[in-house]
């Protein structure tokens, strides 16, 4: 098994998850800001 290839794949997967979490968090924040009473 090529370890560098494995780590690169895992790194790419990790980056994708981080990007997804960031977009979800941003959406949640904008939703909170648009809510009245905050």
PDB file with SEQRES, HELIX, SHEET and CRYST1 records, atoms N, CA, C and O in Angstrom:
SEQRES   1 A   38  UNK UNK UNK UNK UNK UNK UNK UNK UNK UNK UNK UNK UNK          
SEQRES   2 A   38  UNK UNK UNK UNK UNK UNK UNK UNK UNK UNK UNK UNK UNK          
SEQRES   3 A   38  UNK UNK UNK UNK UNK UNK UNK UNK UNK UNK UNK UNK              
HELIX    1 AA1 UNK A    3  UNK A   34  1                                  32    
CRYST1    1.000    1.000    1.000  90.00  90.00  90.00 P 1           1          
ATOM      1  N   UNK A   1       0.846  -1.202   0.000  1.00  0.00           N  
ATOM      2  CA  UNK A   1       0.000   0.000   0.000  1.00  0.00           C  
ATOM      3  C   UNK A   1       0.882   1.253   0.000  1.00  0.00           C  
ATOM      4  O   UNK A   1       1.877   1.334   0.720  1.00  0.00           O  
ATOM      5  N   UNK A   2       0.498   2.200  -0.807  1.00  0.00           N  
ATOM      6  CA  UNK A   2       1.242   3.447  -0.843  1.00  0.00           C  
ATOM      7  C   UNK A   2       0.690   4.376   0.237  1.00  0.00           C  
ATOM      8  O   UNK A   2      -0.450   4.834   0.159  1.00  0.00           O  
ATOM      9  N   UNK A   3       1.508   4.641   1.229  1.00  0.00           N  
ATOM     10  CA  UNK A   3       1.041   5.410   2.378  1.00  0.00           C  
ATOM     11  C   UNK A   3       0.746   6.871   1.995  1.00  0.00           C  
ATOM     12  O   UNK A   3      -0.217   7.464   2.483  1.00  0.00           O  
ATOM     13  N   UNK A   4       1.579   7.435   1.125  1.00  0.00           N  
ATOM     14  CA  UNK A   4       1.375   8.838   0.755  1.00  0.00           C  
ATOM     15  C   UNK A   4       0.050   9.006   0.016  1.00  0.00           C  
ATOM     16  O   UNK A   4      -0.653   9.999   0.204  1.00  0.00           O  
ATOM     17  N   UNK A   5      -0.285   8.031  -0.825  1.00  0.00           N  
ATOM     18  CA  UNK A   5      -1.547   8.091  -1.558  1.00  0.00           C  
ATOM     19  C   UNK A   5      -2.721   8.004  -0.583  1.00  0.00           C  
ATOM     20  O   UNK A   5      -3.715   8.717  -0.713  1.00  0.00           O  
ATOM     21  N   UNK A   6      -2.579   7.116   0.389  1.00  0.00           N  
ATOM     22  CA  UNK A   6      -3.631   6.943   1.386  1.00  0.00           C  
ATOM     23  C   UNK A   6      -3.844   8.232   2.160  1.00  0.00           C  
ATOM     24  O   UNK A   6      -4.978   8.679   2.332  1.00  0.00           O  
ATOM     25  N   UNK A   7      -2.746   8.833   2.630  1.00  0.00           N  
ATOM     26  CA  UNK A   7      -2.864  10.048   3.427  1.00  0.00           C  
ATOM     27  C   UNK A   7      -3.423  11.187   2.585  1.00  0.00           C  
ATOM     28  O   UNK A   7      -4.174  12.029   3.079  1.00  0.00           O  
ATOM     29  N   UNK A   8      -3.047  11.204   1.299  1.00  0.00           N  
ATOM     30  CA  UNK A   8      -3.552  12.263   0.431  1.00  0.00           C  
ATOM     31  C   UNK A   8      -5.066  12.113   0.266  1.00  0.00           C  
ATOM     32  O   UNK A   8      -5.806  13.097   0.267  1.00  0.00           O  
ATOM     33  N   UNK A   9      -5.509  10.862   0.125  1.00  0.00           N  
ATOM     34  CA  UNK A   9      -6.944  10.610  -0.025  1.00  0.00           C  
ATOM     35  C   UNK A   9      -7.680  11.000   1.250  1.00  0.00           C  
ATOM     36  O   UNK A   9      -8.737  11.630   1.199  1.00  0.00           O  
ATOM     37  N   UNK A  10      -7.117  10.623   2.387  1.00  0.00           N  
ATOM     38  CA  UNK A  10      -7.734  10.963   3.665  1.00  0.00           C  
ATOM     39  C   UNK A  10      -7.743  12.472   3.861  1.00  0.00           C  
ATOM     40  O   UNK A  10      -8.699  13.029   4.401  1.00  0.00           O  
ATOM     41  N   UNK A  11      -6.678  13.132   3.421  1.00  0.00           N  
ATOM     42  CA  UNK A  11      -6.584  14.585   3.556  1.00  0.00           C  
ATOM     43  C   UNK A  11      -7.663  15.257   2.716  1.00  0.00           C  
ATOM     44  O   UNK A  11      -8.312  16.203   3.163  1.00  0.00           O  
ATOM     45  N   UNK A  12      -7.849  14.759   1.492  1.00  0.00           N  
ATOM     46  CA  UNK A  12      -8.864  15.332   0.604  1.00  0.00           C  
ATOM     47  C   UNK A  12     -10.257  15.142   1.217  1.00  0.00           C  
ATOM     48  O   UNK A  12     -11.102  16.036   1.162  1.00  0.00           O  
ATOM     49  N   UNK A  13     -10.475  13.957   1.800  1.00  0.00           N  
ATOM     50  CA  UNK A  13     -11.765  13.677   2.419  1.00  0.00           C  
ATOM     51  C   UNK A  13     -11.993  14.619   3.602  1.00  0.00           C  
ATOM     52  O   UNK A  13     -13.091  15.136   3.806  1.00  0.00           O  
ATOM     53  N   UNK A  14     -10.920  14.827   4.377  1.00  0.00           N  
ATOM     54  CA  UNK A  14     -10.997  15.697   5.543  1.00  0.00           C  
ATOM     55  C   UNK A  14     -11.309  17.125   5.123  1.00  0.00           C  
ATOM     56  O   UNK A  14     -12.124  17.801   5.751  1.00  0.00           O  
ATOM     57  N   UNK A  15     -10.656  17.583   4.054  1.00  0.00           N  
ATOM     58  CA  UNK A  15     -10.898  18.940   3.556  1.00  0.00           C  
ATOM     59  C   UNK A  15     -12.351  19.096   3.129  1.00  0.00           C  
ATOM     60  O   UNK A  15     -12.974  20.123   3.397  1.00  0.00           O  
ATOM     61  N   UNK A  16     -12.886  18.086   2.469  1.00  0.00           N  
ATOM     62  CA  UNK A  16     -14.277  18.135   2.036  1.00  0.00           C  
ATOM     63  C   UNK A  16     -15.224  18.225   3.220  1.00  0.00           C  
ATOM     64  O   UNK A  16     -16.202  18.973   3.185  1.00  0.00           O  
ATOM     65  N   UNK A  17     -14.933  17.461   4.271  1.00  0.00           N  
ATOM     66  CA  UNK A  17     -15.788  17.489   5.458  1.00  0.00           C  
ATOM     67  C   UNK A  17     -15.727  18.844   6.137  1.00  0.00           C  
ATOM     68  O   UNK A  17     -16.743  19.367   6.596  1.00  0.00           O  
ATOM     69  N   UNK A  18     -14.521  19.413   6.200  1.00  0.00           N  
ATOM     70  CA  UNK A  18     -14.350  20.724   6.827  1.00  0.00           C  
ATOM     71  C   UNK A  18     -15.132  21.780   6.063  1.00  0.00           C  
ATOM     72  O   UNK A  18     -15.796  22.630   6.657  1.00  0.00           O  
ATOM     73  N   UNK A  19     -15.044  21.716   4.741  1.00  0.00           N  
ATOM     74  CA  UNK A  19     -15.758  22.687   3.905  1.00  0.00           C  
ATOM     75  C   UNK A  19     -17.259  22.560   4.133  1.00  0.00           C  
ATOM     76  O   UNK A  19     -17.973  23.559   4.215  1.00  0.00           O  
ATOM     77  N   UNK A  20     -17.731  21.301   4.233  1.00  0.00           N  
ATOM     78  CA  UNK A  20     -19.156  21.043   4.447  1.00  0.00           C  
ATOM     79  C   UNK A  20     -19.602  21.590   5.799  1.00  0.00           C  
ATOM     80  O   UNK A  20     -20.643  22.238   5.907  1.00  0.00           O  
ATOM     81  N   UNK A  21     -18.794  21.319   6.836  1.00  0.00           N  
ATOM     82  CA  UNK A  21     -19.135  21.795   8.176  1.00  0.00           C  
ATOM     83  C   UNK A  21     -19.170  23.317   8.220  1.00  0.00           C  
ATOM     84  O   UNK A  21     -20.036  23.909   8.863  1.00  0.00           O  
ATOM     85  N   UNK A  22     -18.216  23.944   7.528  1.00  0.00           N  
ATOM     86  CA  UNK A  22     -18.165  25.406   7.511  1.00  0.00           C  
ATOM     87  C   UNK A  22     -19.413  25.980   6.867  1.00  0.00           C  
ATOM     88  O   UNK A  22     -19.994  26.938   7.378  1.00  0.00           O  
ATOM     89  N   UNK A  23     -19.833  25.398   5.743  1.00  0.00           N  
ATOM     90  CA  UNK A  23     -21.013  25.908   5.038  1.00  0.00           C  
ATOM     91  C   UNK A  23     -22.261  25.705   5.902  1.00  0.00           C  
ATOM     92  O   UNK A  23     -23.141  26.564   5.942  1.00  0.00           O  
ATOM     93  N   UNK A  24     -22.329  24.562   6.592  1.00  0.00           N  
ATOM     94  CA  UNK A  24     -23.476  24.293   7.450  1.00  0.00           C  
ATOM     95  C   UNK A  24     -23.513  25.289   8.603  1.00  0.00           C  
ATOM     96  O   UNK A  24     -24.571  25.812   8.953  1.00  0.00           O  
ATOM     97  N   UNK A  25     -22.336  25.548   9.194  1.00  0.00           N  
ATOM     98  CA  UNK A  25     -22.253  26.475  10.315  1.00  0.00           C  
ATOM     99  C   UNK A  25     -22.643  27.874   9.876  1.00  0.00           C  
ATOM    100  O   UNK A  25     -23.336  28.596  10.593  1.00  0.00           O  
ATOM    101  N   UNK A  26     -22.180  28.253   8.668  1.00  0.00           N  
ATOM    102  CA  UNK A  26     -22.487  29.585   8.153  1.00  0.00           C  
ATOM    103  C   UNK A  26     -23.996  29.725   7.932  1.00  0.00           C  
ATOM    104  O   UNK A  26     -24.587  30.768   8.212  1.00  0.00           O  
ATOM    105  N   UNK A  27     -24.603  28.649   7.423  1.00  0.00           N  
ATOM    106  CA  UNK A  27     -26.042  28.672   7.181  1.00  0.00           C  
ATOM    107  C   UNK A  27     -26.787  28.804   8.512  1.00  0.00           C  
ATOM    108  O   UNK A  27     -27.769  29.538   8.621  1.00  0.00           O  
ATOM    109  N   UNK A  28     -26.301  28.085   9.510  1.00  0.00           N  
ATOM    110  CA  UNK A  28     -26.936  28.132  10.826  1.00  0.00           C  
ATOM    111  C   UNK A  28     -26.826  29.527  11.421  1.00  0.00           C  
ATOM    112  O   UNK A  28     -27.780  30.027  12.017  1.00  0.00           O  
ATOM    113  N   UNK A  29     -25.667  30.156  11.264  1.00  0.00           N  
ATOM    114  CA  UNK A  29     -25.448  31.496  11.804  1.00  0.00           C  
ATOM    115  C   UNK A  29     -26.369  32.501  11.123  1.00  0.00           C  
ATOM    116  O   UNK A  29     -26.983  33.334  11.790  1.00  0.00           O  
ATOM    117  N   UNK A  30     -26.467  32.424   9.805  1.00  0.00           N  
ATOM    118  CA  UNK A  30     -27.333  33.359   9.075  1.00  0.00           C  
ATOM    119  C   UNK A  30     -28.790  33.139   9.473  1.00  0.00           C  
ATOM    120  O   UNK A  30     -29.574  34.086   9.530  1.00  0.00           O  
ATOM    121  N   UNK A  31     -29.147  31.885   9.748  1.00  0.00           N  
ATOM    122  CA  UNK A  31     -30.507  31.578  10.168  1.00  0.00           C  
ATOM    123  C   UNK A  31     -30.770  32.209  11.537  1.00  0.00           C  
ATOM    124  O   UNK A  31     -31.843  32.762  11.781  1.00  0.00           O  
ATOM    125  N   UNK A  32     -29.766  32.117  12.435  1.00  0.00           N  
ATOM    126  CA  UNK A  32     -29.900  32.697  13.767  1.00  0.00           C  
ATOM    127  C   UNK A  32     -30.014  34.213  13.686  1.00  0.00           C  
ATOM    128  O   UNK A  32     -30.781  34.830  14.424  1.00  0.00           O  
ATOM    129  N   UNK A  33     -29.232  34.811  12.770  1.00  0.00           N  
ATOM    130  CA  UNK A  33     -29.244  36.268  12.641  1.00  0.00           C  
ATOM    131  C   UNK A  33     -30.574  36.759  12.098  1.00  0.00           C  
ATOM    132  O   UNK A  33     -31.024  37.848  12.454  1.00  0.00           O  
ATOM    133  N   UNK A  34     -31.206  35.976  11.245  1.00  0.00           N  
ATOM    134  CA  UNK A  34     -32.472  36.400  10.649  1.00  0.00           C  
ATOM    135  C   UNK A  34     -33.639  36.162  11.603  1.00  0.00           C  
ATOM    136  O   UNK A  34     -34.741  36.663  11.380  1.00  0.00           O  
ATOM    137  N   UNK A  35     -33.396  35.394  12.668  1.00  0.00           N  
ATOM    138  CA  UNK A  35     -34.461  35.127  13.639  1.00  0.00           C  
ATOM    139  C   UNK A  35     -34.723  36.364  14.486  1.00  0.00           C  
ATOM    140  O   UNK A  35     -33.771  37.021  14.909  1.00  0.00           O  
ATOM    141  N   UNK A  36     -35.964  36.700  14.743  1.00  0.00           N  
ATOM    142  CA  UNK A  36     -36.289  37.851  15.594  1.00  0.00           C  
ATOM    143  C   UNK A  36     -36.035  37.533  17.064  1.00  0.00           C  
ATOM    144  O   UNK A  36     -36.176  36.391  17.500  1.00  0.00           O  
ATOM    145  N   UNK A  37     -35.663  38.553  17.810  1.00  0.00           N  
ATOM    146  CA  UNK A  37     -35.466  38.371  19.241  1.00  0.00           C  
ATOM    147  C   UNK A  37     -34.045  38.001  19.615  1.00  0.00           C  
ATOM    148  O   UNK A  37     -33.800  37.591  20.750  1.00  0.00           O  
ATOM    149  N   UNK A  38     -33.087  38.137  18.684  1.00  0.00           N  
ATOM    150  CA  UNK A  38     -31.703  37.811  19.015  1.00  0.00           C  
ATOM    151  C   UNK A  38     -30.850  39.065  19.017  1.00  0.00           C  
ATOM    152  O   UNK A  38     -29.649  38.994  19.275  1.00  0.00           O  
TER     153      UNK A  38                                                      
END                                                                             
